[in-house]
């Protein structure tokens, strides 16, 4: 690379590090580099613009596939493959000859040509619940209880042929009084859910936000009812945020959606909330101003989502709205609120009851209201950090001695080999992995290639490890609890009577552990003083088995009972779900549980009723699963 090319690349790197999320229209100088004679400069410019959601960069990246070496091409292919998702036309090149490169490029160019704006809008239209379709579906649902058998069967066939688009109304039909309608609706739901091929490919949503054809916002909003069925609401919100502004102004359709109250929409509250979140994220100061009236929305779920999003952007008036929601929202939503409030409060987090009774929730609200009254002037909202959510799942395979991560589609992203019986692991700082090696007698921090960046030997076998907000590392072994700083200096340590099987440090500083051979759940301070305890109902022969939830509750896996159980801090049972051969479980922001089963070689997600909504089958023994 000559000196001039190097200087241009360095300049591009500076730009990309500071404006990677800036709309491409604000980067005219960078766009000029798409025609630079240097393939290296074009590559860097195109990748930067593509990350900024600029469609003009994609054909440049595709053309570069014939010019770049295998090593230089890797980042381009990785980007295109992630963007294309299920529609990726080809894998990696197996030959480097000229013809192979041209075939490779032409396949990607055909993909780009076939996924133009009109084609994507047409596909989305096939998955949109229009008012006419709603009436048609409702009419057929009514016929499920018809006196004539032939009409009932005809209605079943028509609803089945409509597929997933009928699911929202079929779920509503489960509330009907007619048992025949309820029975047939439930059977139809089960049949349709077994046919995943009918789902809209997730790539369609990403590409629509990239292509930005006129009508994209309206199409995405209309698709929302089915998006909720297909667990794609977050994807729609991200796409709408990218489309929040058009020609320098807020998108008119998105602004209109803030006032959506029509009786024909299936998810009216969600439409308002998602439109508001998209405007907050992608609409700049004007977008944040446009949604503030929803802080007084009649729907508590809308107030929660809008207030939380506004607080994360530094809007002070939204904090009391969050606090006042504490007595009226669900337990998992309480956790979402307190995740924000405790980050604001830090060491000044108020003490209060952790119970789930109405009186306890009201006391908790009053404690936070008092805290805000005394601290509102000194609290800096700019220090809040939103936790990014990628949908990646980290897995500890104890039998094959590896830690690896998969994407939403089960594709392996990276793997760390030769980890001696990993029982716990976390992705920290977005690019490192903190691992507890049960048979190795140590905890270590590694990069995604497995290189050890930091390690700490411990007495006995480690069962859990945790990176704390202050940068220290909390470690639990079978006979000791300790915390060390980055230099490995021990800050405190103590032993617990009987074998210790699991422990983590809660955000209020307390330590929650399973002790006395795992039969008791103990809550202690850092001196080892027991503050509270209750039966864990867990067989002590199993290692690990707890998780601390955002709402202060404790999740305990009970393999002996084939259950995963959530308790409050007083030991009161909140919810339990069936979990065959569960080894460990973690809580997710949506209130679901992510369960690892070592014996069944699987990781799976269940909702709060125990319904499996996601599953991954593995070759080895999956001891722990975490989602990020």
HELIX and SHEET records of a PDB file:
HELIX    1   1 UNK A    3  UNK A   19  1                                  17    
HELIX    2   2 UNK A   24  UNK A   26  5                                   3    
HELIX    3   3 UNK A   28  UNK A   32  1                                   5    
HELIX    4   4 UNK A   33  UNK A   35  5                                   3    
HELIX    5   5 UNK A   39  UNK A   51  1                                  13    
HELIX    6   6 UNK A   56  UNK A   64  1                                   9    
HELIX    7   7 UNK A   70  UNK A   84  1                                  15    
HELIX    8   8 UNK A   85  UNK A   87  5                                   3    
HELIX    9   9 UNK A   98  UNK A  114  1                                  17    
HELIX   10  10 UNK A  117  UNK A  125  1                                   9    
HELIX   11  11 UNK A  131  UNK A  143  1                                  13    
HELIX   12  12 UNK A  149  UNK A  162  1                                  14    
HELIX   13  13 UNK A  163  UNK A  166  5                                   4    
HELIX   14  14 UNK A  167  UNK A  173  1                                   7    
HELIX   15  15 UNK A  179  UNK A  193  1                                  15    
HELIX   16  16 UNK A  196  UNK A  198  5                                   3    
HELIX   17  17 UNK A  202  UNK A  211  1                                  10    
HELIX   18  18 UNK A  216  UNK A  229  1                                  14    
HELIX   19  19 UNK A  233  UNK A  242  1                                  10    
HELIX   20  20 UNK A  252  UNK A  257  1                                   6    
HELIX   21  21 UNK A  268  UNK A  282  1                                  15    
HELIX   22  22 UNK A  284  UNK A  291  1                                   8    
HELIX   23  23 UNK A  292  UNK A  296  5                                   5    
HELIX   24  24 UNK A  300  UNK A  312  1                                  13    
HELIX   25  25 UNK A  318  UNK A  325  1                                   8    
HELIX   26  26 UNK A  331  UNK A  345  1                                  15    
HELIX   27  27 UNK A  346  UNK A  348  5                                   3    
HELIX   28  28 UNK A  358  UNK A  375  1                                  18    
HELIX   29  29 UNK A  381  UNK A  383  5                                   3    
SHEET    1   A 2 UNK A 245  UNK A 246  0                                        
SHEET    2   A 2 UNK A 249  UNK A 250 -1                                        
SHEET    1   B 4 UNK A 412  UNK A 416  0                                        
SHEET    2   B 4 UNK A 402  UNK A 406 -1                                        
SHEET    3   B 4 UNK A 393  UNK A 397 -1                                        
SHEET    4   B 4 UNK A 622  UNK A 627 -1                                        
SHEET    1   C 4 UNK A 422  UNK A 428  0                                        
SHEET    2   C 4 UNK A 432  UNK A 437 -1                                        
SHEET    3   C 4 UNK A 442  UNK A 447 -1                                        
SHEET    4   C 4 UNK A 452  UNK A 457 -1                                        
SHEET    1   D 4 UNK A 462  UNK A 467  0                                        
SHEET    2   D 4 UNK A 473  UNK A 477 -1                                        
SHEET    3   D 4 UNK A 481  UNK A 484 -1                                        
SHEET    4   D 4 UNK A 490  UNK A 494 -1                                        
SHEET    1   E 4 UNK A 502  UNK A 505  0                                        
SHEET    2   E 4 UNK A 511  UNK A 515 -1                                        
SHEET    3   E 4 UNK A 520  UNK A 524 -1                                        
SHEET    4   E 4 UNK A 530  UNK A 535 -1                                        
SHEET    1   F 4 UNK A 546  UNK A 548  0                                        
SHEET    2   F 4 UNK A 554  UNK A 558 -1                                        
SHEET    3   F 4 UNK A 563  UNK A 567 -1                                        
SHEET    4   F 4 UNK A 573  UNK A 578 -1                                        
SHEET    1   G 4 UNK A 584  UNK A 587  0                                        
SHEET    2   G 4 UNK A 593  UNK A 597 -1                                        
SHEET    3   G 4 UNK A 602  UNK A 606 -1                                        
SHEET    4   G 4 UNK A 612  UNK A 617 -1                                        
END                                                                             
